[in-house]
Amino acid sequence: MQRTPIPAIPDAPPIIRRLAHGHSIHDTSSSPEARVYALSTEGPDGNALFAKTTAAGTLAHEARMSAAFHELGLGPEVVEYLPGDSMHADWLVTRAVIGEDCTTARYLADPERLCDLLAVRLRTLHELFHTQPDRLAALNVPDVRTRYLSNVERGWRAGRFDAQFCPRITAADAHRIAAEAAGELRTDALLHGDYCLPNVILDDWCFSGFIDLDHAGLSDRHIDVFWGAWTLWFNLHTSAYCNRFLDAYGRDVIDEGKLAAIAAMECFM
């Protein structure tokens, strides 16, 4: 995570400025769509916050899912959510999850342990769909499968195509695969939705929480499984741990044909 010190949060509304008062501020943004600011103090880690701002209407789902995951003991506490309007952006302030993300050198230095931990933690998350259905219903966790498939079609129509997920086929072939498999996706798990190393926080190898939950919800487990295998390949620069990840997660519920279809779908996201 890049951390650029800044004196103040630009264009922050009064309540965000109040929350930032007394904190050191660092810009940790990693995409042009959102600005993310780390607010830290010299005191306990529990005082550290993250403030995120994006276009109006885009943070409502993340705020909702962060609150739900926090209730489940799996995500950050939502300190403040300010919905935007035609004149103002959305703002979301969360309390920092204690620990470091999985791209930290000490975790990458033990890839087998990291791989197994990520797989088991993901399976545990997914199984809440079956073990705590009433709790998820009470938290009003939404089904996001249709939204996911709609985003695939929207990307296709917009001419978006990220070939890194299917480097040997054309956009048209990837779309054909995605379209043919769309009806095969099932809502069978509680998903993170963007399951990658930077979004899993560990505290000395103990799971501490998930962050960046803007795609979380109920959907097909293969979406997260695909990203879990992909993030190990991307961050460890080898495919050596992909099969180990699938083994540790549990191949009893994995359809490798679906994983290939998810790869095609992700080309259009």
C-alpha positions as CSV (number, residue, x, y, z in Angstrom):
1,M,0.0,0.0,0.0
2,Q,1.4,3.4,-1.0
3,R,1.1,6.0,1.7
4,T,1.5,9.7,0.7
5,P,1.3,12.1,3.6
6,I,-1.0,15.1,3.1
7,P,-2.0,17.9,5.4
8,A,-5.8,17.5,5.0
9,I,-8.4,15.6,3.1
10,P,-9.4,17.6,0.0
11,D,-13.0,18.6,-0.3
12,A,-14.1,16.8,2.8
13,P,-17.5,17.7,4.4
14,P,-17.5,19.0,8.0
15,I,-18.2,15.6,9.6
16,I,-15.3,14.0,7.8
17,R,-13.0,16.8,8.8
18,R,-14.1,16.4,12.4
19,L,-13.3,12.7,12.3
20,A,-9.9,13.4,10.8
21,H,-9.0,16.0,13.4
22,G,-6.0,14.9,15.4
23,H,-5.0,12.2,12.9
24,S,-2.0,12.0,10.6
25,I,-3.4,11.7,7.1
26,H,-2.0,9.6,4.2
27,D,-3.5,9.2,0.8
28,T,-3.5,5.4,0.1
29,S,-5.6,5.6,-3.1
30,S,-4.8,2.8,-5.7
31,S,-7.5,3.6,-8.4
32,P,-8.8,6.6,-10.2
33,E,-12.4,5.8,-9.3
34,A,-11.9,6.3,-5.5
35,R,-9.8,8.2,-3.1
36,V,-8.8,6.5,0.2
37,Y,-7.2,8.2,3.1
38,A,-5.6,6.5,6.2
39,L,-6.2,8.4,9.4
40,S,-3.8,7.4,12.1
41,T,-2.8,8.5,15.6
42,E,0.1,7.7,18.0
43,G,-2.4,5.9,20.2
44,P,-3.8,2.4,20.0
45,D,-4.6,0.9,16.6
46,G,-8.3,1.1,17.5
47,N,-8.2,4.8,16.8
48,A,-7.0,4.4,13.2
49,L,-9.6,5.0,10.5
50,F,-10.0,4.9,6.7
51,A,-12.0,7.4,4.8
52,K,-13.1,6.6,1.2
53,T,-14.9,8.8,-1.3
54,T,-16.3,8.1,-4.7
55,A,-19.1,9.3,-7.0
56,A,-22.5,9.7,-5.4
57,G,-24.4,6.4,-5.1
58,T,-21.4,4.1,-5.4
59,L,-20.6,3.4,-1.7
60,A,-24.1,2.4,-0.5
61,H,-23.5,-1.3,-1.1
62,E,-20.0,-1.3,0.5
63,A,-21.4,0.5,3.6
64,R,-24.2,-2.0,3.9
65,M,-21.9,-5.0,3.5
66,S,-19.2,-3.7,5.7
67,A,-21.8,-3.3,8.5
68,A,-23.1,-6.8,7.9
69,F,-19.6,-8.3,7.9
70,H,-18.8,-6.4,11.1
71,E,-21.9,-7.9,12.8
72,L,-20.6,-11.3,11.7
73,G,-17.2,-10.5,13.2
74,L,-15.6,-10.5,9.8
75,G,-15.2,-6.9,8.7
76,P,-14.6,-3.3,9.7
77,E,-16.8,-1.2,11.8
78,V,-18.7,1.5,9.9
79,V,-18.1,4.8,11.7
80,E,-19.9,7.1,9.2
81,Y,-21.6,6.8,5.8
82,L,-22.6,10.0,4.0
83,P,-24.5,9.4,0.8
84,G,-23.9,11.9,-1.9
85,D,-26.1,13.8,-4.3
86,S,-25.9,15.7,-7.5
87,M,-23.5,18.1,-5.9
88,H,-21.5,15.9,-3.5
89,A,-19.7,12.6,-3.5
90,D,-20.3,9.6,-1.2
91,W,-18.1,9.2,1.9
92,L,-17.5,6.1,4.0
93,V,-15.4,6.0,7.1
94,T,-14.5,2.7,8.7
95,R,-12.4,1.7,11.7
96,A,-9.1,0.1,10.6
97,V,-9.0,-3.7,11.0
98,I,-6.1,-4.6,13.2
99,G,-3.1,-6.2,11.4
100,E,-1.6,-6.2,8.0
101,D,-2.9,-7.4,4.6
102,C,-1.6,-10.6,3.0
103,T,0.8,-8.8,0.6
104,T,3.0,-8.1,3.6
105,A,6.5,-9.7,3.1
106,R,6.3,-12.0,6.1
107,Y,3.2,-13.6,4.8
108,L,4.4,-13.9,1.2
109,A,7.6,-15.5,2.6
110,D,5.6,-18.6,3.7
111,P,3.4,-19.2,0.6
112,E,2.2,-22.7,1.5
113,R,0.9,-21.5,4.9
114,L,-0.6,-18.5,3.3
115,C,-2.3,-20.5,0.6
116,D,-3.9,-22.9,3.0
117,L,-5.0,-20.2,5.3
118,L,-6.7,-18.3,2.5
119,A,-8.4,-21.4,1.2
120,V,-9.8,-22.5,4.6
121,R,-10.9,-19.0,5.5
122,L,-12.7,-18.6,2.2
123,R,-14.5,-22.0,2.6
124,T,-15.5,-21.0,6.1
125,L,-17.0,-17.7,4.8
126,H,-18.9,-19.4,2.1
127,E,-20.4,-22.0,4.3
128,L,-22.2,-19.3,6.4
129,F,-24.8,-19.4,3.6
130,H,-25.6,-22.9,4.8
131,T,-24.8,-22.7,8.5
132,Q,-26.3,-19.3,9.3
133,P,-29.0,-18.6,6.7
134,D,-31.3,-16.9,9.3
135,R,-28.6,-14.6,10.4
136,L,-27.8,-13.6,6.9
137,A,-31.5,-12.9,6.2
138,A,-31.7,-10.8,9.4
139,L,-28.7,-8.8,8.2
140,N,-30.5,-8.3,4.8
141,V,-27.5,-9.6,2.9
142,P,-28.5,-9.3,-0.8
143,D,-28.2,-11.7,-3.7
144,V,-25.7,-10.1,-6.0
145,R,-25.5,-12.9,-8.7
146,T,-27.8,-11.0,-11.1
147,R,-25.8,-7.9,-10.6
148,Y,-22.6,-9.7,-11.4
149,L,-24.0,-11.1,-14.7
150,S,-25.4,-7.7,-15.6
151,N,-21.9,-6.2,-15.1
152,V,-20.5,-8.8,-17.5
153,E,-23.0,-7.8,-20.2
154,R,-22.5,-4.1,-19.6
155,G,-18.7,-4.6,-20.0
156,W,-19.2,-6.5,-23.2
157,R,-21.5,-3.8,-24.7
158,A,-19.0,-1.1,-23.7
159,G,-16.2,-2.8,-25.5
160,R,-14.2,-3.7,-22.3
161,F,-12.0,-6.7,-22.5
162,D,-9.1,-7.5,-20.1
163,A,-7.3,-10.4,-21.9
164,Q,-5.1,-11.3,-18.9
165,F,-7.8,-13.6,-17.6
166,C,-8.2,-15.5,-21.0
167,P,-5.0,-14.7,-22.9
168,R,-5.5,-17.3,-25.6
169,I,-9.0,-16.4,-26.9
170,T,-10.8,-13.4,-28.5
171,A,-13.3,-11.2,-26.8
172,A,-16.1,-12.7,-28.8
173,D,-15.1,-16.2,-27.7
174,A,-14.9,-15.1,-24.1
175,H,-18.3,-13.6,-24.3
176,R,-19.8,-16.7,-25.9
177,I,-18.3,-18.8,-23.0
178,A,-19.7,-16.3,-20.4
179,A,-23.1,-16.2,-22.0
180,E,-23.4,-20.0,-22.2
181,A,-22.4,-20.4,-18.6
182,A,-24.5,-17.6,-17.1
183,G,-27.4,-19.9,-16.4
184,E,-25.1,-22.4,-14.6
185,L,-24.2,-19.9,-11.8
186,R,-26.0,-20.6,-8.5
187,T,-26.4,-18.6,-5.3
188,D,-24.7,-21.0,-2.9
189,A,-22.4,-18.9,-0.7
190,L,-21.7,-15.7,1.1
191,L,-19.1,-14.1,-1.1
192,H,-16.4,-11.5,-0.4
193,G,-16.6,-10.6,-4.1
194,D,-13.1,-9.4,-4.5
195,Y,-11.1,-12.1,-2.7
196,C,-7.5,-11.0,-3.1
197,L,-4.5,-10.8,-0.8
198,P,-4.7,-7.0,-0.1
199,N,-8.3,-7.5,1.1
200,V,-7.6,-10.1,3.8
201,I,-6.1,-8.8,7.0
202,L,-4.1,-11.0,9.4
203,D,-2.7,-10.2,12.8
204,D,0.4,-12.3,13.3
205,W,-1.1,-15.0,11.1
206,C,-4.5,-14.9,12.9
207,F,-7.4,-13.8,10.7
208,S,-8.5,-10.3,11.6
209,G,-11.0,-9.3,9.0
210,F,-12.0,-8.6,5.4
211,I,-11.9,-5.2,3.8
212,D,-13.2,-3.6,0.5
213,L,-16.6,-5.3,0.5
214,D,-18.2,-3.4,-2.4
215,H,-18.9,-6.7,-4.3
216,A,-19.9,-8.8,-1.3
217,G,-23.2,-10.6,-1.1
218,L,-24.8,-13.9,-1.9
219,S,-23.8,-15.5,-5.2
220,D,-21.8,-18.4,-6.7
221,R,-18.8,-19.5,-4.7
222,H,-16.7,-20.0,-7.9
223,I,-16.3,-16.2,-8.3
224,D,-14.4,-16.0,-5.0
225,V,-12.5,-19.3,-5.7
226,F,-11.4,-18.0,-9.0
227,W,-10.0,-14.8,-7.4
228,G,-8.4,-16.8,-4.6
229,A,-6.4,-18.9,-7.0
230,W,-5.7,-15.9,-9.3
231,T,-4.4,-13.6,-6.5
232,L,-1.9,-16.3,-5.4
233,W,-0.6,-16.5,-9.0
234,F,-0.4,-12.8,-9.3
235,N,1.3,-12.0,-6.0
236,L,3.6,-15.0,-5.8
237,H,4.4,-14.9,-9.6
238,T,3.9,-18.6,-10.0
239,S,1.0,-21.0,-10.7
240,A,2.5,-23.5,-8.3
241,Y,-0.1,-22.9,-5.5
242,C,-3.3,-22.9,-7.6
243,N,-4.0,-26.6,-7.2
244,R,-3.0,-26.5,-3.6
245,F,-5.5,-23.7,-3.0
246,L,-8.3,-25.8,-4.6
247,D,-7.3,-28.8,-2.6
248,A,-7.3,-26.9,0.7
249,Y,-10.6,-25.2,-0.1
250,G,-12.2,-28.5,-1.0
251,R,-12.7,-29.9,-4.5
252,D,-16.0,-31.6,-3.4
253,V,-17.8,-28.3,-4.3
254,I,-15.6,-27.0,-7.2
255,D,-16.5,-27.3,-10.8
256,E,-13.4,-26.4,-12.9
257,G,-15.6,-25.7,-15.9
258,K,-17.3,-22.9,-13.9
259,L,-13.9,-21.5,-12.9
260,A,-13.0,-21.3,-16.6
261,A,-16.3,-19.6,-17.3
262,I,-15.7,-17.1,-14.4
263,A,-12.3,-16.3,-16.0
264,A,-14.2,-15.4,-19.3
265,M,-16.7,-13.3,-17.4
266,E,-14.0,-11.4,-15.5
267,C,-12.6,-10.2,-18.8
268,F,-15.5,-7.8,-19.1
269,M,-15.5,-6.4,-15.6
